[in-house]
Amino acid sequence: MTKQPHPEEGYFSKLDSEKRHKMAMERRAKLAKEELEKLKELHYMRCGTCGWELETIIYRGIPIHKCFQCGSALLESDAIEKFCGKDTTVVESVIDLFRF
């Protein structure tokens, strides 16, 4: 039997996500442009889980950045919406959780 999700979980998850986004933007504002460029160069197309290089694969016309070391995948912000097409009931709630 599946456990029914509680609306409170989504609410608090969204609040936490917004809080983390705000903190990240404040941290970013403090960093010098030079340092941001250095960080981007250092981490660009690297897996956030293991640090291995990400490779881009195209699936249904949508780029997916895949780590063949640990199996992680990174989607760009609009990729989930493109995958779902018209059937967005479940995914809309997931997208809404990460929207700022």
C-alpha positions as CSV (number, residue, x, y, z in Angstrom):
1,M,0.0,0.0,0.0
2,T,1.4,3.4,-0.9
3,K,1.6,6.2,1.6
4,Q,-0.4,9.3,0.7
5,P,1.7,12.5,0.7
6,H,0.9,15.2,3.1
7,P,0.3,18.7,1.7
8,E,2.5,20.1,4.6
9,E,5.6,18.2,3.2
10,G,5.4,20.0,-0.1
11,Y,4.8,23.3,1.6
12,F,7.8,23.0,3.9
13,S,10.0,21.6,1.1
14,K,9.1,24.6,-1.0
15,L,9.9,27.0,1.9
16,D,13.3,25.3,2.4
17,S,14.0,25.5,-1.3
18,E,13.2,29.2,-1.4
19,K,15.4,29.8,1.7
20,R,18.3,27.9,0.2
21,H,18.0,29.9,-3.1
22,K,18.0,33.2,-1.2
23,M,21.1,32.2,0.8
24,A,22.8,31.2,-2.5
25,M,22.0,34.5,-4.1
26,E,23.3,36.4,-1.1
27,R,26.5,34.4,-1.1
28,R,26.9,34.9,-4.9
29,A,26.5,38.7,-4.5
30,K,29.4,38.7,-2.0
31,L,31.8,36.9,-4.4
32,A,33.9,38.9,-6.8
33,K,33.2,38.4,-10.5
34,E,36.7,37.0,-10.9
35,E,36.1,34.3,-8.3
36,L,32.8,33.4,-9.9
37,E,34.5,32.9,-13.2
38,K,37.1,30.8,-11.5
39,L,34.5,28.6,-9.9
40,K,32.6,28.2,-13.1
41,E,35.7,27.2,-15.0
42,L,36.6,24.7,-12.2
43,H,33.1,23.1,-12.0
44,Y,31.6,23.5,-15.5
45,M,30.3,20.2,-16.9
46,R,31.4,18.3,-13.8
47,C,29.2,15.9,-11.8
48,G,27.9,17.3,-8.6
49,T,28.0,13.8,-7.0
50,C,31.5,12.5,-7.9
51,G,33.2,15.3,-9.8
52,W,33.6,13.3,-13.1
53,E,33.1,15.0,-16.4
54,L,29.6,15.2,-17.7
55,E,28.8,14.1,-21.2
56,T,25.8,15.5,-23.1
57,I,23.4,13.0,-24.6
58,I,20.3,13.9,-26.6
59,Y,17.1,12.1,-25.7
60,R,13.9,13.1,-27.6
61,G,15.6,16.2,-28.6
62,I,16.4,17.3,-25.1
63,P,20.0,17.6,-23.8
64,I,20.8,15.5,-20.7
65,H,24.1,15.9,-19.0
66,K,25.1,12.4,-17.9
67,C,27.8,11.1,-15.6
68,F,29.0,7.7,-16.8
69,Q,31.0,7.3,-13.6
70,C,28.2,7.3,-11.0
71,G,25.1,7.4,-13.2
72,S,23.8,10.9,-12.2
73,A,22.0,13.0,-14.7
74,L,21.6,16.8,-14.9
75,L,18.6,18.4,-16.7
76,E,18.4,22.0,-17.7
77,S,15.6,24.0,-16.1
78,D,13.0,23.5,-18.9
79,A,13.9,19.9,-19.7
80,I,11.4,18.3,-17.3
81,E,8.5,20.4,-18.8
82,K,9.6,19.3,-22.3
83,F,9.6,15.6,-21.3
84,C,6.1,15.7,-19.8
85,G,4.4,17.3,-22.7
86,K,0.7,17.6,-21.9
87,D,0.7,15.1,-19.0
88,T,2.1,17.3,-16.3
89,T,0.0,16.6,-13.2
90,V,2.7,14.9,-11.1
91,V,5.7,16.8,-12.6
92,E,4.1,20.2,-12.1
93,S,4.2,19.7,-8.3
94,V,7.9,18.7,-8.6
95,I,8.7,21.7,-10.8
96,D,6.8,24.0,-8.5
97,L,8.9,22.8,-5.6
98,F,12.1,24.1,-7.2
99,R,10.7,27.2,-8.8
100,F,11.9,30.5,-7.2
